[in-house]
């Protein structure tokens, strides 16, 4: 038995869990938060659905806090790494990067922003489930959190956008689309602005909408650049290895959340912007033009998201059919982007006033909840019965 295996068996069960937690685990909390938002937004509600969504939101808070505490525990009390017998018998302390930033290999840098994405879903759920039951203090708190989140996400995008090429870090065995993850948190600033602005006073809402549009533009334009590279790799190298094919669903997220962000911000602008916010256009309301253009552009973006979803789904089904893939934590990469795709469909159904699309989005919601439950069941089986963390 290897030294690593011996070390794993000598650890307590709790330590086995904490030492296995990585940045990628935030995708679990991210997925639960997305499902909570989806249940709140789905068009055909039934009694008790809000209660179910609230329970999932609370579970998301517990998951996020637990993952964060595990990472902090490992930073404060690092586990020493056993050295090969032929070198020395002493154990080696983890490096500073491995201990405090949990960067064990360069590709881990791409998954650091997932923590911010998961935090964004907590803000979404707090607004959806908390605002109707709380006072003005929550609305003001969410305004502050928006600007803090936007500043941190922009700073992280700049730092990683420079550090990754400076260190020559390549995506390695991962699918090339993971390179969009550093720019994903700024995109959710747009989604956040659209969700929060309707409850804010105009003096706070207008800067929020401008900031959200700015961040959404940055994230989506960077996505287009990386999407070209990803499709180029598909054309030249073929499909990625089965183990990383769940990452193909990440590409579905940016166009989907751009639809959600732009439509919701345009709708909020109808309430918060002055009639002639663009002063040179005096014959029409600025917000009306924004909403019309946004809804029309969203139809194009939905087609792009649908195409990318089909590519990822067919690739995943092929791997499952030939049994060349097994369940791993990486499967959680599928849940949040597809949730965004379903939410985008719900928004289009509302603004196109289409009952058929609304029912289609309800069917998609049922399918997405089933996928989430299936992955949750697989994850619990791996943790509780196979003891694989």
C-alpha positions as CSV (number, residue, x, y, z in Angstrom):
1,X,0.0,0.0,0.0
2,X,1.3,3.5,-0.9
3,X,2.3,6.1,1.7
4,X,-0.6,8.2,0.6
5,X,-3.1,5.4,1.2
6,X,-1.5,4.6,4.5
7,X,-1.8,8.3,5.4
8,X,-5.4,8.4,4.4
9,X,-6.3,5.4,6.5
10,X,-4.5,6.8,9.6
11,X,-6.6,10.0,9.5
12,X,-9.8,10.4,11.4
13,X,-13.0,10.3,9.2
14,X,-13.5,14.1,9.8
15,X,-9.9,14.8,8.7
16,X,-10.4,12.7,5.6
17,X,-13.3,14.9,4.6
18,X,-11.6,18.3,5.4
19,X,-8.4,17.3,3.6
20,X,-10.4,16.3,0.5
21,X,-12.2,19.6,0.1
22,X,-11.1,21.8,-2.8
23,X,-12.4,24.9,-4.6
24,X,-14.4,22.7,-6.9
25,X,-16.6,21.6,-3.9
26,X,-18.2,25.1,-4.0
27,X,-19.9,23.8,-7.2
28,X,-22.1,21.8,-4.8
29,X,-23.3,24.9,-2.9
30,X,-23.6,26.7,-6.3
31,X,-25.9,24.1,-7.6
32,X,-28.1,24.0,-4.5
33,X,-28.4,27.8,-4.6
34,X,-29.3,27.8,-8.3
35,X,-32.1,25.2,-7.6
36,X,-33.5,27.4,-4.8
37,X,-33.6,30.4,-7.2
38,X,-35.2,28.2,-9.9
39,X,-38.0,27.0,-7.7
40,X,-38.8,30.6,-6.8
41,X,-38.9,31.7,-10.5
42,X,-40.7,28.7,-12.1
43,X,-43.9,29.9,-13.7
44,X,-46.4,27.3,-12.5
45,X,-46.2,27.3,-8.7
46,X,-48.0,25.1,-6.2
47,X,-48.6,25.4,-2.5
48,X,-45.5,24.5,-0.5
49,X,-43.1,25.2,-3.3
50,X,-41.8,28.4,-1.6
51,X,-41.3,26.4,1.6
52,X,-39.3,23.8,-0.3
53,X,-37.2,26.5,-1.9
54,X,-36.6,28.1,1.5
55,X,-35.4,24.8,2.9
56,X,-33.0,24.3,-0.1
57,X,-31.7,27.9,0.5
58,X,-31.0,27.2,4.1
59,X,-29.2,23.9,3.1
60,X,-27.2,25.9,0.6
61,X,-26.1,28.3,3.4
62,X,-25.0,25.3,5.5
63,X,-23.1,23.7,2.6
64,X,-21.3,27.0,1.8
65,X,-20.4,27.6,5.4
66,X,-19.2,24.0,5.9
67,X,-17.0,24.0,2.8
68,X,-15.5,27.4,3.9
69,X,-14.8,26.1,7.4
70,X,-13.1,23.0,6.0
71,X,-10.8,25.1,3.9
72,X,-10.0,27.3,6.8
73,X,-9.4,24.4,9.1
74,X,-6.9,22.8,6.6
75,X,-5.2,26.2,6.3
76,X,-4.8,26.6,10.1
77,X,-4.0,22.9,10.8
78,X,-2.4,21.6,7.6
79,X,-1.8,17.9,7.2
80,X,1.8,17.0,6.6
81,X,2.6,15.3,3.3
82,X,4.6,12.0,3.7
83,X,7.8,11.9,1.6
84,X,8.9,8.8,-0.4
85,X,10.9,6.3,1.7
86,X,13.9,6.5,-0.6
87,X,14.2,10.2,0.1
88,X,13.6,10.8,3.8
89,X,11.5,9.5,6.6
90,X,10.4,13.0,7.7
91,X,7.1,14.5,6.5
92,X,6.9,17.6,4.5
93,X,4.7,20.6,5.3
94,X,2.5,21.9,2.5
95,X,3.6,25.0,0.6
96,X,2.2,28.4,1.3
97,X,0.0,28.2,-1.8
98,X,-1.3,24.7,-1.0
99,X,-1.9,25.6,2.6
100,X,-3.6,29.0,2.4
101,X,-4.9,29.2,-1.2
102,X,-5.4,25.4,-1.6
103,X,-3.6,25.5,-5.0
104,X,-2.1,22.0,-5.2
105,X,-1.8,22.1,-9.0
106,X,-1.8,25.1,-11.3
107,X,-5.2,24.2,-12.8
108,X,-6.8,24.7,-9.4
109,X,-6.6,28.5,-10.1
110,X,-9.5,28.2,-12.6
111,X,-11.8,26.9,-9.9
112,X,-11.2,29.6,-7.3
113,X,-13.9,31.9,-8.7
114,X,-16.5,29.1,-8.1
115,X,-16.6,30.3,-4.4
116,X,-17.7,33.7,-5.6
117,X,-20.4,32.2,-7.9
118,X,-21.8,30.2,-5.0
119,X,-21.9,33.3,-2.8
120,X,-23.8,35.1,-5.6
121,X,-26.5,32.5,-5.5
122,X,-26.8,33.1,-1.7
123,X,-27.5,36.8,-2.4
124,X,-30.0,35.8,-5.1
125,X,-31.9,33.6,-2.7
126,X,-31.7,36.1,0.1
127,X,-33.4,38.6,-2.1
128,X,-36.0,36.2,-3.4
129,X,-36.9,34.5,-0.1
130,X,-35.9,37.2,2.4
131,X,-37.0,40.5,1.0
132,X,-40.8,39.9,1.4
133,X,-40.4,39.1,5.1
134,X,-37.7,41.5,6.2
135,X,-37.5,45.3,6.6
136,X,-35.6,48.0,4.7
137,X,-32.4,46.8,6.3
138,X,-32.1,43.8,4.0
139,X,-32.6,45.9,0.9
140,X,-29.8,48.2,2.0
141,X,-27.6,45.3,3.0
142,X,-28.1,43.7,-0.4
143,X,-27.1,47.0,-2.1
144,X,-23.8,47.0,-0.1
145,X,-23.2,43.3,-0.9
146,X,-23.7,44.0,-4.6
147,X,-20.9,46.5,-4.7
148,X,-18.6,44.4,-2.5
149,X,-19.3,41.4,-4.7
150,X,-18.8,43.4,-7.9
151,X,-15.5,44.9,-6.7
152,X,-14.1,41.5,-5.5
153,X,-15.2,39.7,-8.7
154,X,-13.6,42.4,-10.9
155,X,-10.4,42.3,-8.9
156,X,-10.2,38.5,-9.0
157,X,-10.8,38.5,-12.8
158,X,-8.0,41.0,-13.3
159,X,-5.6,39.1,-11.0
160,X,-6.3,35.7,-12.5
161,X,-6.5,37.2,-16.0
162,X,-2.9,38.4,-15.5
163,X,-1.5,35.7,-13.2
164,X,-2.5,32.7,-15.3
165,X,-0.7,33.8,-18.5
166,X,2.2,35.2,-16.4
167,X,2.8,31.7,-14.9
168,X,2.1,30.0,-18.2
169,X,-0.7,27.9,-16.6
170,X,-2.5,25.8,-19.2
171,X,-5.9,24.2,-18.7
172,X,-4.2,20.9,-19.0
173,X,-6.5,17.9,-19.2
174,X,-9.6,20.1,-18.5
175,X,-11.9,21.3,-21.3
176,X,-10.8,24.7,-22.6
177,X,-14.0,26.4,-21.5
178,X,-12.8,26.3,-17.8
179,X,-10.8,29.4,-18.8
180,X,-14.0,31.4,-18.6
181,X,-14.4,30.7,-14.9
182,X,-12.4,33.8,-13.8
183,X,-14.7,36.0,-15.8
184,X,-18.0,34.3,-14.7
185,X,-18.4,36.2,-11.4
186,X,-18.5,39.6,-13.1
187,X,-21.2,38.3,-15.3
188,X,-23.3,37.4,-12.3
189,X,-23.0,41.1,-11.2
190,X,-25.4,41.8,-14.1
191,X,-27.8,39.1,-13.0
192,X,-27.6,40.4,-9.4
193,X,-28.2,44.0,-10.5
194,X,-31.4,42.9,-12.4
195,X,-32.7,41.0,-9.4
196,X,-31.9,43.6,-6.8
197,X,-32.6,46.9,-8.6
198,X,-36.4,46.6,-8.6
199,X,-36.4,46.8,-4.8
200,X,-33.9,49.7,-4.6
201,X,-34.6,53.4,-4.6
202,X,-33.8,55.1,-8.0
203,X,-30.7,56.8,-6.6
204,X,-29.3,53.3,-5.7
205,X,-30.8,51.4,-8.6
206,X,-29.5,53.4,-11.5
207,X,-25.8,53.1,-10.6
208,X,-26.4,49.4,-9.9
209,X,-27.9,48.9,-13.4
210,X,-25.0,50.7,-15.0
211,X,-22.5,48.7,-13.0
212,X,-24.2,45.4,-13.7
213,X,-24.3,46.1,-17.5
214,X,-20.6,47.0,-17.4
215,X,-19.6,43.8,-15.7
216,X,-22.0,41.7,-17.8
217,X,-20.4,43.0,-20.9
218,X,-16.9,42.3,-19.7
219,X,-17.7,38.7,-18.8
220,X,-19.7,37.9,-21.9
221,X,-17.1,39.3,-24.3
222,X,-14.3,37.3,-22.6
223,X,-16.6,34.2,-22.9
224,X,-16.9,34.8,-26.7
225,X,-13.1,34.8,-27.0
226,X,-12.7,31.6,-24.9
227,X,-15.7,29.9,-26.7
228,X,-13.9,30.3,-30.0
229,X,-10.8,28.6,-28.6
230,X,-12.9,25.8,-27.1
231,X,-14.7,25.1,-30.4
232,X,-11.4,25.2,-32.2
233,X,-10.1,22.5,-29.9
234,X,-13.2,20.4,-30.5
235,X,-12.6,20.8,-34.3
236,X,-8.9,19.9,-34.2
237,X,-8.6,17.5,-31.2
238,X,-12.1,16.0,-31.0
239,X,-14.2,15.6,-27.9
240,X,-12.5,16.0,-24.5
241,X,-11.8,12.9,-22.5
242,X,-15.0,11.5,-20.9
243,X,-13.9,12.3,-17.4
244,X,-14.1,16.1,-18.0
245,X,-17.1,16.2,-20.3
246,X,-19.3,17.6,-17.6
247,X,-17.2,20.8,-18.0
248,X,-18.7,21.2,-21.5
249,X,-21.9,22.4,-19.8
250,X,-20.1,25.4,-18.4
251,X,-20.4,27.0,-21.9
252,X,-24.2,27.0,-21.5
253,X,-24.0,29.4,-18.6
254,X,-22.7,32.7,-20.0
255,X,-25.3,33.1,-22.8
256,X,-28.1,32.0,-20.4
257,X,-27.2,34.3,-17.6
258,X,-26.6,37.1,-20.1
259,X,-30.3,36.7,-21.1
260,X,-31.4,36.7,-17.4
261,X,-29.2,39.7,-16.6
262,X,-30.1,41.9,-19.6
263,X,-33.8,41.2,-19.5
264,X,-34.2,41.7,-15.8
265,X,-32.1,44.9,-15.9
266,X,-34.1,46.3,-18.8
267,X,-37.3,45.5,-16.9
268,X,-36.0,47.2,-13.7
269,X,-34.9,50.2,-15.9
270,X,-38.5,50.7,-16.8
271,X,-39.2,51.5,-13.2
272,X,-36.0,53.3,-12.1
273,X,-34.6,55.2,-15.1
274,X,-35.8,58.6,-16.0
275,X,-37.9,58.6,-19.2
276,X,-35.1,60.2,-21.2
277,X,-32.0,58.8,-19.5
278,X,-30.2,59.0,-22.8
279,X,-30.8,62.7,-23.2
280,X,-30.2,62.8,-27.0
281,X,-33.2,60.5,-27.6
282,X,-36.2,62.7,-26.6
283,X,-39.0,61.0,-28.6
284,X,-39.0,57.6,-26.8
285,X,-38.5,56.3,-23.3
286,X,-35.0,54.9,-22.9
287,X,-36.2,51.9,-20.9
288,X,-38.7,50.9,-23.5
289,X,-36.0,50.7,-26.2
290,X,-33.7,48.8,-23.9
291,X,-36.4,46.2,-23.2
292,X,-37.3,45.7,-26.8
293,X,-33.7,45.3,-28.0
294,X,-32.8,43.1,-25.1
295,X,-35.7,40.7,-25.6
296,X,-34.9,40.4,-29.3
297,X,-31.2,39.8,-28.7
298,X,-32.1,37.2,-26.0
299,X,-33.7,35.0,-28.6
300,X,-30.4,34.9,-30.5
301,X,-28.5,34.1,-27.2
302,X,-31.0,31.4,-26.3
303,X,-30.3,29.6,-29.6
304,X,-26.5,29.7,-28.8
305,X,-27.1,28.3,-25.3
306,X,-29.3,25.6,-26.8
307,X,-26.7,24.6,-29.3
308,X,-24.0,24.4,-26.7
309,X,-26.3,22.5,-24.4
310,X,-26.9,19.9,-27.1
311,X,-23.2,19.5,-27.8
312,X,-22.5,18.9,-24.1
313,X,-25.5,16.6,-23.6
314,X,-24.7,14.4,-26.6
315,X,-21.0,14.1,-25.5
316,X,-22.1,13.1,-22.0
317,X,-24.7,10.6,-23.2
318,X,-22.1,9.0,-25.5
319,X,-19.7,8.5,-22.5
320,X,-22.5,7.1,-20.4
321,X,-23.6,4.8,-23.2
322,X,-20.1,3.3,-23.6
323,X,-19.5,3.4,-19.8
324,X,-16.3,5.4,-20.1
325,X,-17.2,7.8,-17.3
326,X,-17.9,7.4,-13.6
327,X,-19.5,9.8,-11.1
328,X,-17.1,12.5,-9.7
329,X,-17.5,15.8,-8.0
330,X,-16.9,17.4,-11.4
331,X,-20.5,16.4,-12.4
332,X,-21.8,19.3,-10.3
333,X,-20.4,21.5,-13.2
334,X,-23.6,20.5,-15.1
335,X,-26.2,21.7,-12.6
336,X,-25.7,25.5,-12.4
337,X,-25.3,26.3,-16.1
338,X,-28.4,24.2,-17.0
339,X,-30.3,26.0,-14.3
340,X,-29.3,29.2,-15.9
341,X,-30.6,27.9,-19.3
342,X,-34.0,27.0,-17.7
343,X,-34.2,30.4,-16.0
344,X,-33.5,32.1,-19.3
345,X,-36.3,30.1,-20.9
346,X,-38.6,31.2,-18.1
347,X,-37.7,34.9,-18.7
348,X,-38.3,34.6,-22.5
349,X,-41.7,32.9,-21.9
350,X,-42.7,35.8,-19.7
351,X,-41.6,38.7,-22.0
352,X,-42.8,37.0,-25.2
353,X,-46.1,36.3,-23.5
354,X,-45.9,32.7,-24.7
355,X,-47.9,30.1,-22.8
356,X,-46.3,27.1,-24.7
357,X,-42.8,28.3,-23.9
358,X,-43.9,28.7,-20.3
359,X,-45.1,25.1,-20.1
360,X,-41.8,24.0,-21.8
361,X,-39.9,25.9,-19.1
362,X,-41.9,24.1,-16.4
363,X,-41.0,20.8,-18.0
364,X,-37.4,21.8,-18.1
365,X,-37.6,22.8,-14.4
366,X,-38.9,19.3,-13.5
367,X,-36.1,17.7,-15.5
368,X,-33.5,20.0,-13.9
369,X,-34.7,19.2,-10.4
370,X,-34.5,15.5,-11.3
371,X,-30.9,15.9,-12.5
372,X,-30.0,17.7,-9.3
373,X,-31.6,15.0,-7.1
374,X,-29.8,12.3,-9.1
375,X,-26.4,14.0,-8.7
376,X,-27.1,14.6,-5.0
377,X,-27.9,10.9,-4.6
378,X,-24.8,9.8,-6.4
379,X,-22.7,12.2,-4.3
380,X,-24.2,10.9,-1.0
381,X,-23.6,7.3,-2.1
382,X,-19.9,8.1,-2.8
383,X,-19.5,9.8,0.6
384,X,-21.5,7.5,2.8
385,X,-21.1,4.1,1.3
386,X,-17.9,4.1,-0.8
387,X,-16.1,6.6,1.6
388,X,-14.7,8.5,-1.4
389,X,-14.4,12.2,-0.8
